Amino acid sequence: MLDVTPLDERGTAGERDDKLHEECGVFGVWAPGRDVARITYFALRALQHRGQESAGIAVGDGKTVLIRKDLGLVTQVFSDDDLSAMPGKVACGHCRYGTAGAKGWESAQPHLSTIDDIIIALAHNGTLVNFDDLRRELIEMGIPFRSNTDSEVAARLIGYFTQRSHRLRTGIAHTMRMLEGGYAMVLVRENALYAFRDPHGIRPLVLGRLGDDGWVVASETCALDISGATFVREVEPGEIIRISDDGIRSERGCRALSPANCIFEHVYFSRPDSVKDGTSFYLMRHNMGRRLAQETPVDADLVISVPDSGTPAAEGFAQELGIPFGTGLIKNRYVARTFIQPTQELRQMGVRLKLNALPDVVRGKRLVMVDDSIVRGTTSRQIVRMLKAAGAVEVHVRSASPMVMWPCFYGIDTGSQDQLIAASNTLEEIRAHIEADSVGFLSTEGLLACVPGGTDGTCGYCKACFTGEYPVEIPHSFWKERFLPGYEPNNLTPASETSQMSLEEAEKALSQE
């Protein structure tokens, strides 16, 4: 159902804020003779920003797979004793941001499953848009499920095809031919590590070298840095990587399609110190701020950021216009996701739980407040009110992202379109809602000019949240209640023929190729 709550009343409860949320981060390591559980633990610490609801680690010791997962932050889930009890030579890890309908311990990952006498653990980042149909068919075939997650569907599907082909890599490849959506997955069995990525490369996955005989895969390069690995390359769209005692091997799981890297990795999700195509996300965001200043200049006394994600763009904005940059907002860095619900009084405090203004800095000033994005507008309005209460004369709000007007179906928690303030409001209406003196957004063209290959076409990006052009076909059943009247997605690529078949038809067709 669409949210019919008035705009002024949305986003006031719980953890609903003005950010898009990545569903998770994944990591895998093959390193015989090393403490793979601890390597994975510290890598997940580096990826904690990608998900704070649950965390898990699975370790293969050559004979079986051990797993430990629970709700909470990485530091809350694992003790030193837990890690000491998980020796092995291969491991995968996962940190998760939960979405509606998929919360609780059973939704924590890695997902553990069995294929005859083989135990596998699967860590998944992304969303499969056709998982409902696949799950229904698997259930009709008598295959049991413990959760309603698309990750379990992927694991069960891999098991289905592996049992028939008697080869795990073939099971993974056939599964990739059935899945539609964005995904990056890491899988371990007792003696091997597998990594594979959707044919458009929507969700990120990189490969790194650890010493002479070790390998790691991760959602971002910052996880390579903390584990002591060196970046080698990205896992290619449609590729399967297998790492075992036989070495590292690569094969094509499915045909690569037009590249569509999630552009919000560049805007917000990835850590500033992570690197993509030889450039840090910090530098990209700094350049976004400079371009934003060129497109939406303002006469002001001071530029401030919404910490921490808006800081690189704010620094670039200030540099471009020659306006001083200052710290006008202080972030409480110890406010993490919690299972303790705030009282109604605390809910009304809203953003003050996480941010507080510095009156000595902002008093009497005309401010430019730069944020990485404005999604729902609720947080922006609270911050503007806070700054004016602290003495700011004017507050001009700038977004280093274009207007987010369309929901994402590939691994970002957007909700329905009516929750996106830019989908049904003019620029002036947005300004009035957030109570700013002016508001400005970076253009899509400006954003593309700040990311590698964005203007010359050498790198393809998914920009669906800005343009409504979706690289993977969205089934009508998946989106029918998530768009406002008059909006309909533009599907750039039709679903594959294989994914439209029944499992039995697909297994027969794929086995003959």
C-alpha positions, 0 to 999 in steps of 0.5 A: 500500500502507498503511504497516505500520511501527509508529507509533514508527518512522515519519517518521524518514528523509529529509525526512518531518516533522510538517507537511503540504506544499503542492505549489506556488506560482504567479505570472503577470504582464502588464507590457509595458515591464517586466522581467517575468522579474525581477518573477516571480523576486522573486515566487517568492522570496516564494512559496518557502515553498510549494515548495522542490524546483524552480522555473521561469519562462516568458516570452512576448516577443510571438513565442515563449515562453522557459523556464528551470526546474530542481531547487532553490530559486529562488535556486539555479535563476536567475542574473542572466544567466538573467533578463537573457536572458529579455526579454518582456512576459508571464511565469509562474512556479512553485515546487514541492514534489514528491510521490511518483511525480512528482519530477525535472526533467520534473516541474518547472514551468512545463510547456511544450507546443505547440498547432499553432504556439502555444507555451504554458507552464502553472504549476499548483497543486493535484491533479486526482483524475481525471488517470489516466483522462484521461492514459490516454485521451490516450495511447490517442489517440496524444498523447505524454507526457514525465512522469506529472504531472497538470499535463501532463495539463491542458496536453495536454487544453487542446491537444486542445480548442484544436485542435478549437475553434481558440480557446485560451480555449475550449480552457481552458474545455472542459478545466475541464469535464473536470477534477475536483479542486482547481487554480489555473493560470496559463498564458502564450503569446507574447502573453497571460496566462491564469489560471483556478481550479477551480469550488469555489475550493479552491486560492487565486489572487488578482489584482493591478494593477501600475501603469497597464497591468500585471496580476499573479496569484498564489497569495498577496497577499505575492507582489503586495506584493513585485512592487509590485502592489495587490490587486484581488480573488480569481480567482473559482471557475470563472473564466478571466481573459485579459490581453493587448494587448486589456486584461483580460477575464473569462469563465466557464470552468465553473459555480461550485459551493459554495465550498470554500477550503482551510482549511489555507491559514489554519492553515499554508500562507499566509505570515502577512503575506498577506491573505484577505478583508481579514484577515491570516493572522497575525491569524487565527492569533493568534485561533486561539491565543486560542480554543485557550487558551479550549478547552484551558487549562493552568497553566504558567509560559511559553508558547513556539512551534515557530517560525516557523509556530506563533508567532502562535498561541502569542502569542495563547494566552499573551495569552488566559491571561496567561502570559508568552510566550518564545523557547524554541526557536531555528530554524536558518533556513539549513536548506533542502530539500537533495538531499544525503542525511543520514547515519544519524547525522544522521537520528537527530538529527532535529529538531536540524538545524532547531531547538535549545532554549534551556536558560536560558529553559526550565530549571525551567519548566512549558511550553506548546509551541504548534504550528500542527498535529500531523500525524504526531507525530514532530517533536512527540515529538523537540521534547518530548524536547529541551525536557525534556533542556534542563531543562523540568519539564513540556511541555504541547503544544497544536495550533492546528489540529484533529486531522488525520484524513483525507488530502487529495487536492486539492494537499496531500502527506498520504500515506495515512491511517495516517501521520496520528497522530490517525486511529487514536489517542485523545488519551491515546495521542497524548499518550503517543506524543509524551511530553507532559504533556498535549496539546490541539487546537483544535476545528473549530468553534473554527477556523471562528470564527477565519476570515472567514465561517467561522461565518455561512456567507458563506465556504465552506471545505474541511475534509476533512482534519478531517471526511472530507467531500470537496467533490469526489468522489474516485474509488475507484481514487484512494483505495482504498489510502489509508484505514484499515479502516472509513474511507470518504470522504463525497463532497459533490459528484458528479463532473460529467457531462462529466468522465465522458464520453470526450473525443470525447463531451465535445468533441461535447457541449461544442461544441453548448452 
